[in-house]
Amino acid sequence: MAYVLTNGHLYIKMSASGGVTKTDSIMEARKYMTTEKARERLEKAPAKTKGYYILDMDTCTKYQVKNG
């Protein structure tokens, strides 16, 4: 399974320096192998990921995470 972070319109991707940036392309989005890894990213950058949730790319299941 693969998971991405999204707000329903934009996706989280990683910049060359390792920072969080946003894209409208799911193909450019950072893929996570577990929900735990995706949750870690949400918790590491709460201001930049406010309103984002974990989306299972296989089943389209949404996992809400409280942050911020």
TORTORVEX-131513 format. One record per residue (C-alpha): residue in one letter; x negated, y, z. Coordinates in nm, 4 decimals. Each point is the difference from the previous one (the first is absolute). Layout:
<recs>
+-----+----------+----------+----------+
! res !       xx !       yy !       zz !
+-----+----------+----------+----------+
!   A !        X !        Y !        Z !
...
+-----+----------+----------+----------+
</recs>
This chain:
<recs>
+-----+----------+----------+----------+
! res !       xx !       yy !       zz !
+-----+----------+----------+----------+
!   M !   0.0000 !   0.0000 !   0.0000 !
!   A !  -0.1020 !   0.3592 !  -0.0538 !
!   Y !   0.1230 !   0.3075 !   0.1807 !
!   V !  -0.0161 !   0.3703 !  -0.0840 !
!   L !   0.0788 !   0.3154 !   0.1959 !
!   T !   0.2698 !   0.2180 !  -0.1534 !
!   N !   0.2587 !   0.2624 !   0.0803 !
!   G !   0.2180 !  -0.1183 !  -0.2884 !
!   H !  -0.1564 !   0.2411 !  -0.2505 !
!   L !  -0.3733 !   0.0104 !   0.0690 !
!   Y !  -0.2528 !  -0.2645 !   0.0995 !
!   I !  -0.3120 !   0.0148 !   0.2136 !
!   K !  -0.3347 !  -0.0578 !  -0.1657 !
!   M !  -0.3535 !   0.0396 !   0.1250 !
!   S !  -0.2324 !   0.2707 !  -0.1276 !
!   A !  -0.3606 !  -0.0684 !  -0.0952 !
!   S !  -0.1076 !   0.1275 !   0.3422 !
!   G !   0.2408 !  -0.2358 !   0.1791 !
!   G !   0.2650 !   0.2593 !   0.0802 !
!   V !   0.3729 !  -0.0235 !  -0.0559 !
!   T !   0.1495 !   0.1538 !  -0.3127 !
!   K !   0.3312 !  -0.0436 !  -0.1832 !
!   T !   0.0994 !  -0.1215 !  -0.3448 !
!   D !   0.3242 !  -0.0542 !  -0.1888 !
!   S !  -0.1370 !  -0.3190 !  -0.1582 !
!   I !   0.0499 !  -0.3296 !   0.1791 !
!   M !  -0.2885 !  -0.1347 !  -0.2101 !
!   E !  -0.2373 !   0.2491 !   0.1688 !
!   A !   0.1380 !  -0.0645 !   0.3477 !
!   R !  -0.2187 !  -0.1700 !   0.2589 !
!   K !   0.1163 !  -0.3591 !   0.0460 !
!   Y !  -0.0173 !  -0.1644 !   0.3423 !
!   M !   0.0018 !  -0.3751 !   0.0528 !
!   T !   0.1826 !   0.0148 !   0.3348 !
!   T !   0.2524 !   0.2282 !   0.1659 !
!   E !  -0.2466 !   0.0385 !   0.2874 !
!   K !  -0.2635 !   0.1563 !  -0.2279 !
!   A !   0.2606 !   0.2294 !  -0.1544 !
!   R !   0.1212 !   0.1003 !   0.3467 !
!   E !  -0.3588 !   0.0798 !   0.1033 !
!   R !  -0.0270 !   0.2486 !  -0.2883 !
!   L !   0.3294 !   0.1642 !   0.0963 !
!   E !  -0.1191 !   0.0359 !   0.3572 !
!   K !  -0.3437 !   0.1285 !  -0.1028 !
!   A !   0.1433 !   0.2910 !  -0.2035 !
!   P !   0.3396 !   0.0797 !   0.1564 !
!   A !   0.0243 !   0.3570 !  -0.1314 !
!   K !  -0.0704 !  -0.1003 !  -0.3604 !
!   T !   0.2255 !  -0.3058 !   0.0127 !
!   K !   0.2979 !   0.1480 !   0.1860 !
!   G !   0.3190 !  -0.1323 !  -0.1581 !
!   Y !  -0.1815 !  -0.2917 !  -0.1648 !
!   Y !   0.0822 !  -0.3653 !   0.0486 !
!   I !  -0.1449 !  -0.3359 !  -0.0960 !
!   L !   0.1460 !  -0.1531 !  -0.3153 !
!   D !  -0.0409 !  -0.3679 !  -0.0855 !
!   M !  -0.0739 !   0.0018 !  -0.3731 !
!   D !   0.1310 !  -0.3542 !  -0.0494 !
!   T !   0.3362 !   0.0236 !   0.1764 !
!   C !   0.0498 !   0.3810 !   0.0158 !
!   T !   0.0532 !  -0.0357 !   0.3758 !
!   K !  -0.0539 !   0.3239 !   0.1919 !
!   Y !  -0.1763 !   0.0026 !   0.3366 !
!   Q !   0.0567 !   0.3209 !   0.1952 !
!   V !  -0.2775 !   0.1090 !   0.2321 !
!   K !   0.0389 !   0.2716 !   0.2592 !
!   N !  -0.2797 !   0.2521 !  -0.0336 !
!   G !  -0.0588 !   0.3632 !   0.0807 !
+-----+----------+----------+----------+
</recs>
